[in-house]
Amino acid sequence: MANKDINRIKVVLVEQKKTAKWLAEELGKDPATVSKWCTNLSQPSLETLVEASKVLGVDVRDLLISTKDEPRYIRID
């Protein structure tokens, strides 16, 4: 699972025009830790991910990259 994007925390922060430093302060976490989450070098616990979703005002699923494959369409002529 190394070097694989799992979360969308950075994307949501950018969409909301907020910084990793701001999120770190809101969660009471070290800014370096949140920076690692944003670059997918490490991942927050599930409990922390839920807390982050509440702070950001989004569904927790919005902070994750889906593991479900995109639907495949079959062309029938």
Phi and psi restraints in degrees (value plus and minus 20) as a CYANA .aco file:
   2 ALA   PHI     -84.8   -44.8
   2 ALA   PSI     123.7   163.7
   3 ASN   PHI      39.6    79.6
   3 ASN   PSI       7.4    47.4
   4 LYS   PHI    -133.9   -93.9
   4 LYS   PSI     109.8   149.8
   5 ASP   PHI     -90.2   -50.2
   5 ASP   PSI     107.2   147.2
   6 ILE   PHI    -135.8   -95.8
   6 ILE   PSI     -58.6   -18.6
   7 ASN   PHI    -133.5   -93.5
   7 ASN   PSI     143.1   183.1
   8 ARG   PHI    -136.3   -96.3
   8 ARG   PSI       6.7    46.7
   9 ILE   PHI     -77.3   -37.3
   9 ILE   PSI     -67.2   -27.2
  10 LYS   PHI     -81.4   -41.4
  10 LYS   PSI     -61.1   -21.1
  11 VAL   PHI     -81.4   -41.4
  11 VAL   PSI     -65.8   -25.8
  12 VAL   PHI     -85.8   -45.8
  12 VAL   PSI     -60.7   -20.7
  13 LEU   PHI     -80.0   -40.0
  13 LEU   PSI     -64.4   -24.4
  14 VAL   PHI     -83.8   -43.8
  14 VAL   PSI     -64.1   -24.1
  15 GLU   PHI     -78.4   -38.4
  15 GLU   PSI     -55.2   -15.2
  16 GLN   PHI    -114.0   -74.0
  16 GLN   PSI     -16.4    23.6
  17 LYS   PHI      35.9    75.9
  17 LYS   PSI      24.6    64.6
  18 LYS   PHI    -141.5  -101.5
  18 LYS   PSI     142.9   182.9
  19 THR   PHI    -130.0   -90.0
  19 THR   PSI     142.6   182.6
  20 ALA   PHI     -83.7   -43.7
  20 ALA   PSI     -55.2   -15.2
  21 LYS   PHI     -81.9   -41.9
  21 LYS   PSI     -63.2   -23.2
  22 TRP   PHI     -79.9   -39.9
  22 TRP   PSI     -67.3   -27.3
  23 LEU   PHI     -82.1   -42.1
  23 LEU   PSI     -61.0   -21.0
  24 ALA   PHI     -78.8   -38.8
  24 ALA   PSI     -64.2   -24.2
  25 GLU   PHI     -83.9   -43.9
  25 GLU   PSI     -62.5   -22.5
  26 GLU   PHI     -84.2   -44.2
  26 GLU   PSI     -54.9   -14.9
  27 LEU   PHI    -113.1   -73.1
  27 LEU   PSI     -28.2    11.8
  28 GLY   PHI      50.0    90.0
  28 GLY   PSI      14.1    54.1
  29 LYS   PHI    -132.3   -92.3
  29 LYS   PSI     140.8   180.8
  30 ASP   PHI     -88.4   -48.4
  30 ASP   PSI     114.2   154.2
  31 PRO   PHI     -77.3   -37.3
  31 PRO   PSI     -52.2   -12.2
  32 ALA   PHI     -85.4   -45.4
  32 ALA   PSI     -55.5   -15.5
  33 THR   PHI     -85.3   -45.3
  33 THR   PSI     -67.3   -27.3
  34 VAL   PHI     -85.2   -45.2
  34 VAL   PSI     -56.3   -16.3
  35 SER   PHI     -79.6   -39.6
  35 SER   PSI     -60.2   -20.2
  36 LYS   PHI     -85.8   -45.8
  36 LYS   PSI     -55.5   -15.5
  37 TRP   PHI     -84.4   -44.4
  37 TRP   PSI     -62.9   -22.9
  38 CYS   PHI     -84.9   -44.9
  38 CYS   PSI     -48.4    -8.4
  39 THR   PHI    -119.4   -79.4
  39 THR   PSI     -15.0    25.0
  40 ASN   PHI      41.0    81.0
  40 ASN   PSI       6.3    46.3
  41 LEU   PHI     -98.3   -58.3
  41 LEU   PSI     -45.3    -5.3
  42 SER   PHI    -168.1  -128.1
  42 SER   PSI     149.8   189.8
  43 GLN   PHI    -145.9  -105.9
  43 GLN   PSI     125.0   165.0
  44 PRO   PHI     -93.2   -53.2
  44 PRO   PSI     139.0   179.0
  45 SER   PHI     -86.2   -46.2
  45 SER   PSI     144.7   184.7
  46 LEU   PHI     -81.1   -41.1
  46 LEU   PSI     -59.6   -19.6
  47 GLU   PHI     -82.4   -42.4
  47 GLU   PSI     -62.3   -22.3
  48 THR   PHI     -88.8   -48.8
  48 THR   PSI     -56.6   -16.6
  49 LEU   PHI     -83.2   -43.2
  49 LEU   PSI     -60.8   -20.8
  50 VAL   PHI     -84.3   -44.3
  50 VAL   PSI     -63.6   -23.6
  51 GLU   PHI     -81.7   -41.7
  51 GLU   PSI     -62.6   -22.6
  52 ALA   PHI     -82.1   -42.1
  52 ALA   PSI     -59.5   -19.5
  53 SER   PHI     -83.8   -43.8
  53 SER   PSI     -56.8   -16.8
  54 LYS   PHI     -87.6   -47.6
  54 LYS   PSI     -63.6   -23.6
  55 VAL   PHI     -82.9   -42.9
  55 VAL   PSI     -58.7   -18.7
  56 LEU   PHI    -104.4   -64.4
  56 LEU   PSI     -31.2     8.8
  57 GLY   PHI      50.4    90.4
  57 GLY   PSI      15.2    55.2
  58 VAL   PHI    -148.0  -108.0
  58 VAL   PSI     142.3   182.3
  59 ASP   PHI     -87.5   -47.5
  59 ASP   PSI     121.7   161.7
  60 VAL   PHI     -76.7   -36.7
  60 VAL   PSI     -50.0   -10.0
  61 ARG   PHI     -85.6   -45.6
  61 ARG   PSI     -44.0    -4.0
  62 ASP   PHI     -89.6   -49.6
  62 ASP   PSI     -35.6     4.4
  63 LEU   PHI    -114.6   -74.6
  63 LEU   PSI     -19.7    20.3
  64 LEU   PHI    -139.0   -99.0
  64 LEU   PSI     127.7   167.7
  65 ILE   PHI    -106.4   -66.4
  65 ILE   PSI     108.4   148.4
  66 SER   PHI     -81.0   -41.0
  66 SER   PSI     121.3   161.3
  67 THR   PHI    -116.0   -76.0
  67 THR   PSI     -25.9    14.1
  68 LYS   PHI    -101.9   -61.9
  68 LYS   PSI     111.8   151.8
  69 ASP   PHI     -84.9   -44.9
  69 ASP   PSI     128.4   168.4
  70 GLU   PHI     -82.1   -42.1
  70 GLU   PSI     127.7   167.7
  71 PRO   PHI     -82.0   -42.0
  71 PRO   PSI     121.7   161.7
  72 ARG   PHI    -124.0   -84.0
  72 ARG   PSI     111.5   151.5
  73 TYR   PHI    -124.6   -84.6
  73 TYR   PSI     117.8   157.8
  74 ILE   PHI    -127.6   -87.6
  74 ILE   PSI     106.4   146.4
  75 ARG   PHI    -104.3   -64.3
  75 ARG   PSI     108.3   148.3
  76 ILE   PHI    -137.3   -97.3
  76 ILE   PSI      99.6   139.6
